Amino acid sequence: MTKRGRTGSLIALALGAAAVWVAKDIPRQMGAKAKGDRLARVLASPQFAEGKFRNTVPASPLSAASMPRMAVAAMRDREARRPHQPIPVVKPVPGLDAEGLHVTWYGHSSALVEIEGRRVLLDPVWSDRCSPSQLSGPKRLHEPPVALRDLPPIDAVLISHDHYDHLDMDTIQNLVDLQAAPFLVPLGVGAHLERWGVPATRIIELDWNEHAKVAGIEFVATAARHFSGRGFSRDETLWTSWVINGPTRKVFYSGDTGYFPGFAEVGEEHGPFDVTLVQIGAYGDQWPDIHMIPEDGVATHVDVRGGVMIPVHWATFNLALHDWSEPADRAWAEAKARDVKLAIPRPGERVDVDNPPPVDGWWQQIA
């Protein structure tokens, strides 16, 4: 064999070994199915019927029939779905105001809520890809603004549902070692966490309208209109929006969702809220029931009786066919039309809810 041939063989061998090494974690990435007491709670849920969790208003996820059209469309206008300049990332400024309310958006739906002396981490995803494999799948468009090891002490970690862009195995496993906080998750998701090494004593599973109190903060799992699943099966775990109640301040997080009347009910029962974090990105004509368009996001903020709105679920991962900057553009226009107070921070920027920065269109300068 020639030297070039031996080199090619060694490279192929190395690539094959790397692929096997990465693939070995894929079954673990899928998580686990609920059993025992966890399964009993799933089966007893009013949301669970005929082997699946259900929305209060039926929703149709992306159908298999639409996939070929999606694949063709994905090959067009790819440059518009990425910024043309680096996304400005702000190094978070540490701080904790015992009486204040601050939100630091880390990108996509990951955020830190500092509420009256406590810290709550939402849907933390620090991996390079939101995928069962780090060799393929949607890749980050910007670095995490802070390393996981540099996060301040966290009092609670909230998970909205089990999709890869909201529940990241590597991030969870690191947080178990780096933090002492419990994980609050929807029904069924606790089985994933236990498989990944999270102690059962640090997992709090809630059904819709159930409450839990951690470190003096009340958490309420509220309805959303979405779906779940990390593998080939769907809807065996629940999805939620979240209400976070401090002694005097209130926060609403939408999770992933389509628009539906349930948000007005959340506003009537739990509002008004000082700040909302609402999904505005990764929408498409083929899946209107499960991801809101930006105008629906603003409507959700109004429905729940929010004060300041912070848009999430955009900018970090390319998960849909719309232009990269479109979600923020449309949310800003709709917020102005409906007189909604909006804050659109750069990744890592800490927002003082009582004195939010004016919207400056930073994303338009790099789109």
C-alpha positions as CSV (number, residue, x, y, z in Angstrom):
1,M,0.0,0.0,0.0
2,T,1.3,3.5,-0.8
3,K,2.0,6.1,1.9
4,R,-1.0,8.1,0.6
5,G,-3.2,5.0,0.8
6,R,-2.1,4.2,4.4
7,T,-2.8,7.8,5.4
8,G,-6.3,7.6,3.8
9,S,-7.0,4.4,5.6
10,L,-5.9,5.8,9.0
11,I,-8.1,8.9,8.5
12,A,-11.1,6.7,7.6
13,L,-10.4,4.6,10.6
14,A,-10.2,7.6,12.9
15,L,-13.4,9.1,11.5
16,G,-15.1,5.7,11.9
17,A,-13.9,5.4,15.5
18,A,-15.1,9.0,16.2
19,A,-18.5,8.3,14.7
20,V,-18.9,5.1,16.9
21,W,-17.7,7.1,20.0
22,V,-20.4,9.7,19.4
23,A,-23.1,7.3,18.4
24,K,-22.7,5.3,21.6
25,D,-24.5,8.1,23.5
26,I,-27.5,8.3,21.2
27,P,-29.5,5.6,23.1
28,R,-28.9,7.5,26.3
29,Q,-29.8,10.8,24.7
30,M,-33.2,9.3,24.0
31,G,-33.9,9.2,27.7
32,A,-36.2,6.6,29.3
33,K,-39.8,5.8,29.6
34,A,-41.7,6.4,32.9
35,K,-42.2,3.4,35.1
36,G,-43.3,2.6,38.6
37,D,-44.7,5.6,40.5
38,R,-43.8,7.9,37.7
39,L,-45.9,5.9,35.2
40,A,-48.7,5.8,37.7
41,R,-48.8,9.5,37.8
42,V,-48.7,9.7,34.0
43,L,-51.6,7.3,33.7
44,A,-53.7,9.3,36.3
45,S,-53.2,12.6,34.5
46,P,-56.4,14.2,33.1
47,Q,-54.2,15.2,30.1
48,F,-53.3,11.5,29.3
49,A,-55.6,9.3,27.2
50,E,-55.1,6.3,24.9
51,G,-51.3,6.2,25.6
52,K,-50.6,9.9,24.8
53,F,-50.7,13.3,26.4
54,R,-53.2,15.6,24.8
55,N,-53.6,19.3,24.2
56,T,-56.8,21.0,25.4
57,V,-57.1,22.4,21.8
58,P,-55.9,19.7,19.3
59,A,-52.7,20.4,17.5
60,S,-51.2,18.9,14.4
61,P,-47.4,18.6,14.4
62,L,-45.4,18.5,11.2
63,S,-46.7,15.7,9.0
64,A,-44.6,13.2,7.2
65,A,-46.3,14.1,3.9
66,S,-44.9,17.7,4.2
67,M,-41.3,16.6,4.7
68,P,-40.3,16.4,1.0
69,R,-41.6,19.9,0.4
70,M,-39.7,21.1,3.5
71,A,-36.5,19.5,2.3
72,V,-36.7,21.3,-1.0
73,A,-37.5,24.6,0.6
74,A,-34.6,24.2,3.1
75,M,-32.2,24.2,0.1
76,R,-33.3,27.7,-0.9
77,D,-32.4,31.1,0.7
78,R,-30.1,29.4,3.2
79,E,-28.0,32.5,3.7
80,A,-31.0,34.5,4.9
81,R,-31.5,32.0,7.8
82,R,-28.1,33.0,9.3
83,P,-26.7,36.4,10.3
84,H,-24.1,37.8,8.0
85,Q,-21.9,39.0,10.9
86,P,-21.2,37.5,14.3
87,I,-24.0,37.7,16.9
88,P,-22.9,40.1,19.7
89,V,-22.6,38.2,22.9
90,V,-22.5,40.0,26.2
91,K,-20.5,38.7,29.1
92,P,-23.2,38.5,31.9
93,V,-22.7,40.8,34.8
94,P,-23.2,38.9,38.1
95,G,-25.5,40.4,40.6
96,L,-28.5,39.5,42.8
97,D,-30.9,42.1,44.1
98,A,-32.9,40.8,47.0
99,E,-35.9,42.9,46.1
100,G,-35.5,43.2,42.3
101,L,-36.4,41.2,39.2
102,H,-33.8,40.6,36.4
103,V,-33.7,38.3,33.4
104,T,-30.5,37.3,31.5
105,W,-31.2,35.7,28.2
106,Y,-28.4,33.2,27.2
107,G,-29.9,32.5,23.7
108,H,-32.7,30.4,22.3
109,S,-34.9,29.6,25.3
110,S,-32.2,29.4,28.0
111,A,-32.5,32.2,30.5
112,L,-31.7,33.1,34.1
113,V,-34.5,34.7,36.2
114,E,-33.4,36.5,39.3
115,I,-36.5,37.0,41.4
116,E,-36.3,38.6,44.9
117,G,-33.1,37.0,45.9
118,R,-33.5,33.7,44.1
119,R,-32.2,32.4,40.8
120,V,-34.2,30.2,38.4
121,L,-32.6,28.7,35.3
122,L,-34.9,28.0,32.3
123,D,-34.4,25.3,29.7
124,P,-30.6,25.3,29.8
125,V,-28.9,24.1,26.6
126,W,-25.1,24.6,26.4
127,S,-24.2,22.0,23.8
128,D,-23.0,22.9,20.3
129,R,-25.9,21.1,18.7
130,C,-29.5,20.5,19.8
131,S,-29.5,16.9,18.6
132,P,-29.0,13.4,19.8
133,S,-25.7,13.5,18.0
134,Q,-23.0,16.2,18.2
135,L,-22.0,15.2,14.6
136,S,-25.2,16.4,13.0
137,G,-28.2,18.5,13.7
138,P,-28.8,22.2,14.2
139,K,-25.6,23.9,15.3
140,R,-25.2,27.0,17.5
141,L,-24.9,30.3,15.8
142,H,-23.2,31.9,18.8
143,E,-21.3,30.7,21.8
144,P,-23.0,30.5,25.2
145,P,-22.4,33.8,26.9
146,V,-21.1,32.1,30.1
147,A,-19.6,28.7,30.9
148,L,-21.8,26.4,32.9
149,R,-19.1,26.3,35.6
150,D,-19.3,30.1,35.9
151,L,-23.0,30.3,36.6
152,P,-23.9,31.7,40.0
153,P,-25.6,29.4,42.5
154,I,-29.0,28.3,41.2
155,D,-32.1,27.7,43.3
156,A,-34.2,25.8,40.7
157,V,-33.9,24.5,37.1
158,L,-37.1,24.6,35.0
159,I,-37.7,22.4,32.0
160,S,-40.7,23.1,29.7
161,H,-40.6,19.8,27.7
162,D,-38.2,17.1,26.4
163,H,-37.2,18.3,22.9
164,Y,-33.5,18.5,22.3
165,D,-33.4,22.3,22.1
166,H,-34.9,22.5,25.6
167,L,-33.6,19.4,27.4
168,D,-29.9,18.8,26.8
169,M,-28.4,15.7,28.4
170,D,-24.8,17.0,28.6
171,T,-26.0,20.3,30.2
172,I,-28.2,18.4,32.7
173,Q,-25.4,16.1,33.7
174,N,-23.0,19.0,34.2
175,L,-25.5,20.9,36.3
176,V,-26.0,17.9,38.6
177,D,-22.3,18.1,39.5
178,L,-22.0,21.9,39.5
179,Q,-25.2,22.9,41.2
180,A,-27.4,21.7,44.1
181,A,-30.7,22.9,42.6
182,P,-33.7,20.7,42.0
183,F,-35.1,20.2,38.5
184,L,-38.8,21.0,38.0
185,V,-40.1,19.1,35.0
186,P,-43.4,18.1,33.4
187,L,-44.9,14.6,34.0
188,G,-42.8,11.8,32.5
189,V,-39.6,13.9,32.0
190,G,-38.2,12.8,35.3
191,A,-37.5,9.3,33.8
192,H,-35.0,11.0,31.3
193,L,-33.3,12.8,34.1
194,E,-32.9,9.7,36.3
195,R,-31.4,7.8,33.4
196,W,-28.8,10.6,33.1
197,G,-27.8,10.4,36.8
198,V,-30.0,13.0,38.4
199,P,-30.9,11.8,41.9
200,A,-34.6,11.2,42.4
201,T,-34.6,13.6,45.4
202,R,-33.7,16.4,43.0
203,I,-36.5,15.8,40.5
204,I,-40.0,17.4,41.0
205,E,-42.5,16.4,38.4
206,L,-45.7,18.4,37.9
207,D,-48.9,18.0,35.9
208,W,-50.7,21.1,34.6
209,N,-52.1,23.2,37.5
210,E,-49.9,21.6,40.1
211,H,-47.7,23.7,42.4
212,A,-44.4,23.3,44.1
213,K,-42.5,25.6,46.4
214,V,-38.7,25.8,46.3
215,A,-36.5,28.3,48.2
216,G,-39.6,30.5,48.9
217,I,-40.6,30.6,45.2
218,E,-43.8,29.0,44.0
219,F,-43.8,27.3,40.6
220,V,-47.0,26.4,38.8
221,A,-47.0,24.1,35.7
222,T,-49.6,25.6,33.3
223,A,-50.9,24.5,30.0
224,A,-49.2,24.9,26.6
225,R,-50.1,23.7,23.1
226,H,-47.3,21.6,21.8
227,F,-46.0,17.9,21.7
228,S,-43.0,15.9,23.0
229,G,-40.6,13.1,22.2
230,R,-36.9,12.5,21.8
231,G,-37.1,9.4,19.5
232,F,-39.7,7.7,17.3
233,S,-42.6,7.9,19.8
234,R,-44.4,11.1,20.6
235,D,-46.4,12.6,23.5
236,E,-45.4,10.1,26.2
237,T,-44.2,13.0,28.3
238,L,-46.0,16.3,29.1
239,W,-45.2,19.9,28.0
240,T,-45.8,23.0,30.0
241,S,-45.6,26.7,30.3
242,W,-44.5,28.0,33.7
243,V,-45.6,30.5,36.3
244,I,-42.9,31.7,38.7
245,N,-44.3,33.5,41.8
246,G,-42.0,35.3,44.2
247,P,-43.2,36.9,47.4
248,T,-44.3,40.0,45.4
249,R,-43.1,39.6,41.8
250,K,-44.4,37.3,39.0
251,V,-42.9,35.8,35.8
252,F,-44.5,33.8,33.0
253,Y,-42.6,31.5,30.6
254,S,-44.5,30.2,27.6
255,G,-42.2,27.2,26.7
256,D,-42.9,26.0,23.1
257,T,-46.5,26.4,22.1
258,G,-49.1,27.3,19.6
259,Y,-51.5,30.1,20.4
260,F,-54.7,29.0,22.2
261,P,-57.3,30.4,24.6
262,G,-55.6,28.8,27.6
263,F,-53.3,31.8,27.9
264,A,-56.1,34.0,28.7
265,E,-57.1,31.6,31.5
266,V,-53.5,31.7,32.8
267,G,-53.8,35.5,32.9
268,E,-57.1,35.4,34.8
269,E,-55.9,32.9,37.4
270,H,-52.3,33.9,37.9
271,G,-51.7,37.3,36.3
272,P,-50.7,40.0,36.0
273,F,-47.0,39.3,35.5
274,D,-44.1,41.7,35.8
275,V,-42.3,40.0,32.8
276,T,-43.0,37.3,30.3
277,L,-40.6,35.2,28.3
278,V,-42.5,34.2,25.2
279,Q,-41.6,31.9,22.2
280,I,-41.5,33.9,18.9
281,G,-39.3,31.8,16.6
282,A,-39.1,28.6,14.6
283,Y,-42.6,28.9,13.1
284,G,-43.8,27.7,9.8
285,D,-46.9,27.3,7.6
286,Q,-46.7,23.6,8.1
287,W,-46.9,23.7,11.9
288,P,-48.9,26.7,13.0
289,D,-50.5,24.8,15.9
290,I,-47.3,24.1,17.8
291,H,-45.1,27.1,17.4
292,M,-46.5,30.6,17.5
293,I,-45.7,33.3,15.0
294,P,-44.4,36.5,16.6
295,E,-47.8,38.3,16.4
296,D,-49.3,35.4,18.4
297,G,-46.4,35.7,20.9
298,V,-47.3,39.3,21.6
299,A,-51.0,38.3,21.9
300,T,-50.0,35.7,24.4
301,H,-48.2,38.3,26.4
302,V,-51.3,40.5,26.4
303,D,-53.5,37.5,27.3
304,V,-51.5,36.6,30.4
305,R,-51.5,40.3,31.4
306,G,-47.7,40.8,31.1
307,G,-45.7,43.9,31.8
308,V,-42.4,43.6,30.0
309,M,-42.1,41.0,27.2
310,I,-38.8,39.3,26.4
311,P,-38.9,37.2,23.2
312,V,-37.2,33.8,23.3
313,H,-36.7,30.8,21.0
314,W,-34.9,32.6,18.3
315,A,-31.4,33.7,17.1
316,T,-29.3,30.7,18.5
317,F,-30.3,27.7,16.4
318,N,-31.7,27.6,12.8
319,L,-34.8,25.5,13.2
320,A,-37.2,26.9,10.6
321,L,-37.3,28.4,7.1
322,H,-37.9,32.0,8.0
323,D,-35.2,34.6,7.8
324,W,-32.9,34.8,10.9
325,S,-34.0,38.3,11.9
326,E,-37.7,38.0,11.0
327,P,-39.0,36.9,14.5
328,A,-37.5,39.9,16.2
329,D,-38.6,42.3,13.4
330,R,-42.2,41.1,13.6
331,A,-42.4,41.0,17.4
332,W,-41.1,44.5,17.6
333,A,-43.6,45.8,15.0
334,E,-46.5,44.0,16.7
335,A,-45.4,45.2,20.2
336,K,-45.4,48.8,18.9
337,A,-48.8,48.3,17.3
338,R,-50.3,47.0,20.6
339,D,-48.4,49.3,22.9
340,V,-46.5,46.4,24.6
341,K,-43.3,47.2,26.5
342,L,-40.6,45.0,24.8
343,A,-37.0,44.2,25.6
344,I,-34.9,42.3,23.1
345,P,-31.5,41.8,24.8
346,R,-28.4,40.5,23.2
347,P,-27.3,37.0,24.4
348,G,-25.9,37.4,27.9
349,E,-27.5,40.8,28.5
350,R,-29.1,41.2,31.9
351,V,-32.4,43.0,31.8
352,D,-33.7,45.0,34.8
353,V,-37.4,44.4,34.5
354,D,-38.2,47.7,36.3
355,N,-35.9,49.6,34.0
356,P,-35.6,47.7,30.7
357,P,-33.3,49.0,28.0
358,P,-34.9,50.5,24.9
359,V,-35.1,48.3,21.8
360,D,-32.3,49.3,19.5
361,G,-32.6,46.8,16.6
362,W,-29.2,45.3,17.2
363,W,-30.1,42.2,15.2
364,Q,-30.9,44.3,12.1
365,Q,-27.3,45.5,11.9
366,I,-25.9,41.9,11.4
367,A,-28.8,40.2,9.6
